[in-house]
Structure formats: C-alpha cells, structure tokens
Amino acid sequence: MQRTISGMVGKGSVAHNTRSFSAKNVDKERSCKNIEFCNRNLKEVYHELFDDALERYNAKQKRNDRKIDDYYEKIRQGKQEKLFHEVIFQIGNRDDTNAKSEEGQLAKEILTEFMEQFQRRNPNLHVFSAHLHMDEETPHLHIDFVLVIRESKRGLDTRVSLRSALGAQGFIGGTRGDTELNQWIAAEKKVLAETMKAHDIEWLQKGTHEKHLSVLEFEKKERAKEVEALTVEKEMLQAENQQLGMEQEELRQENKALEVENEELQSENLQLESEQKELQESLEQMVTSKTALERNVHAYDEDKKWQLPEATMLMSAKTYRDNYALPLVNKLKKIVKDLTVKCVQLMGRNKELSIRMERMEEVVKFLKKQVGEEKAKTTVLLKISDEFNYLKEFLGVEKTQSILANREKRKTVNLSSKDVEDKRKRMKEVRR
C-alpha cells in the first residue's frame, strides 16, 4: 500500500485547532475522536522560557531605553521573528485515507506515534499546542511551537530565532526555496515515512506517479488542488473573522464592566474620604477645642459634684475615704478610661480609613489604566475589522484571501502560453 505525505506551514489558528470554533468542513459529531496532545497558554510559555534570560539581559543594560519590559510583546510587535510557527502533517487524501475508513484509523495511529517522538527529535522547537483532527475529511496533525535558541551571543542568551534554532539542528538555508524551514519539514516527512513503513505503507512521493499525464491534465489537477486549498483557507479566514468579531464584542463588554466598576470604586472612594473627613473633624474638635476644654476644666474646678467636702470633726478617716474620696476617684477613673478607649478607637479608625483610602486610590488608578488599554485594544480591533471588510468589498473575497495568505511555498500553477508550448514540444520529442 502506498500513500502520499503532506507537510506544510499552517496559519497557526489555535482556536481552530482546539475547536473553540468549527469551520463548515468540520463534522462536530466526530470532534470527540480528535486527540489533544498538549494545549498551553502561549504567554505563560513565553514567561517560562524567557523570563530568566530577560532578567539577565536587563541587568547588563546601563541604559533604561535598551531594557525590555515584556519579551512576548517585543516579538509580537516586531517584524524579525514570529511568536510561534505551525506545521501540518497529513497521510494520503480524502479518497484513499478518509477519516471514517480503516485506512484513516491507521493514519491516526501512525500520526500519533510520529507526534510522541516529535519533541525529543526537535529540542529547539518548544511545542505548546498539538492536535490530531479526525473530524474532517482526512486525518491530519497540527503542531504549534516556539523556535528557541540557547547560549546565544547576541541579545538574550535564550531567545526566539528560526534560523539559529533550526541551524543548531543541522538545517542551513540555501536558496529561497531551500530554506531552513523547508529542509526541516522535508526531514520530518522522511521520519513520518519511516513510521509508515513500519506499518507496511510506502511513501508515494508527489510527481513520480504523474509523469504520464499531459501538461494540460497536470495543470488541471494542480489547479483543482489549489482551489481546494483556497476553499479551506477561505473557511478559516471566515472563521477567524467571526472569532475577531466575538473578541471585539467581549472587549466591549469587558470595557463596559470596567467602567461601571471604576465608577463604583470612585463613589466608594468619595464616601471614604467623607467618612475620614468627619472623623478627622471629630478628633480635632475633641483635641483642639479650647472652649470645650476650658468649659470642662471650669466644671471640674467649681462644680460641687467634682469637689471633695471638708471632713467634719466627728468623721473618721475610713468613713471619709469610703463615702467621699473613693466614689469621686472611681468616677474620675471611669471617665478617664472611657475617654482613653474612645481616643484609641478613633485613632485606629482614622488610621484604618487612611490605609483603605490609599488602597482604593491605587485600585482606581489601576482600573483607569486598564480601561484606557482596553479602549485602545477595542479601537485597534475595530480598525482591523473595518480594513478587512473594506478589502473584501474592494478586492473581492478570493483576491483578499490570496493577499492575506502570502505563502512563500505555494507553487504557481498558472503556466504561460510559451511554457505550455515548450512542454508540448518536449513531449512530442519524447514520443518520437
């Protein structure tokens, strides 16, 4: 039995791979048969891979403008490297290896074996998402990974680099069509072919079995393949556009919620400020009110109930102490104790409210910043959506998809009339 092997660069739609949304060509009833080898958050993976190296790099910088705050954002906004790459491997096609057939189940087993050794074969490719799809026409494997080079002499000692990471594994780029990535994919296809061979399946390499076709027949077949690929790409773009719309709506709702929360916190902050002001006024009135103090002191000096009477000649010292001195002393102790407790309580409450107000001010400041960032993100997303819709209307769906895809590996199948004529002449010579 012979089967073809497909290995190509994917678009890297993790949401599509995890089936967060499903394109039209997906049979949702069979999605439960898919295999998820791994699925980690890309930002968390970046922190795990590069935070230590980033700390070492920033520690060496004498100028603050050369320091990097967030390596994930630096790569995302830069143009030299991609955040991650995706490759797709497939055995056979929908006619000879349909996912519903026994051959499709065998392909699933082979792709699973191939994936289980993938990370070990490729130490510089950190896989964070890998999914085997059985809910489309043909079983195929999506592998998403970050290309990492360690002990680098330039920039971070551990950083993202396609050329260096693949070069460390022995793939050195040559011509435009013979890049490091193309060489690596070709090598992985050979590994997949060896795994197939262990299951008595030979690799049917493209082109070797089609030499008997005429030029026009070959062109027709290749064009059909191109149309099929564009159809799949169209569905993926539509799904991504739908996902973008959903993300925009989520951002709007989140922004709205943040604004409401911000208003509530500001209101609570104003209330705390009012409470603190009232408490401060109460304390100041107790401590600094000269008139009240003078009135109280005057009362203690002249009011009879705060004076000790003179002892009579026949009154014993014990009687005077028990009936006059001790009651007055106890009354004064109680007043002093109550005033002390009240003062301590008010001072503690004042300190507590001050700390709480400072915290609320920090929260309000943080939320204001978050609201600003979310508004900026929403504006960018709305602009991207408007530009995408404008391009679709102006250029047409097919033209827009062709521009967005921009695949370097795609081979042009539109042969010129001169090329067709030359091939016809060569075929006539062969027949002679």
Order of alpha helices (4+ residues) and beta strands (2+ residues): beta-beta-alpha-beta-alpha-alpha-beta-alpha-alpha-beta-beta-beta-alpha-alpha-beta-alpha-alpha-alpha-alpha-alpha-alpha
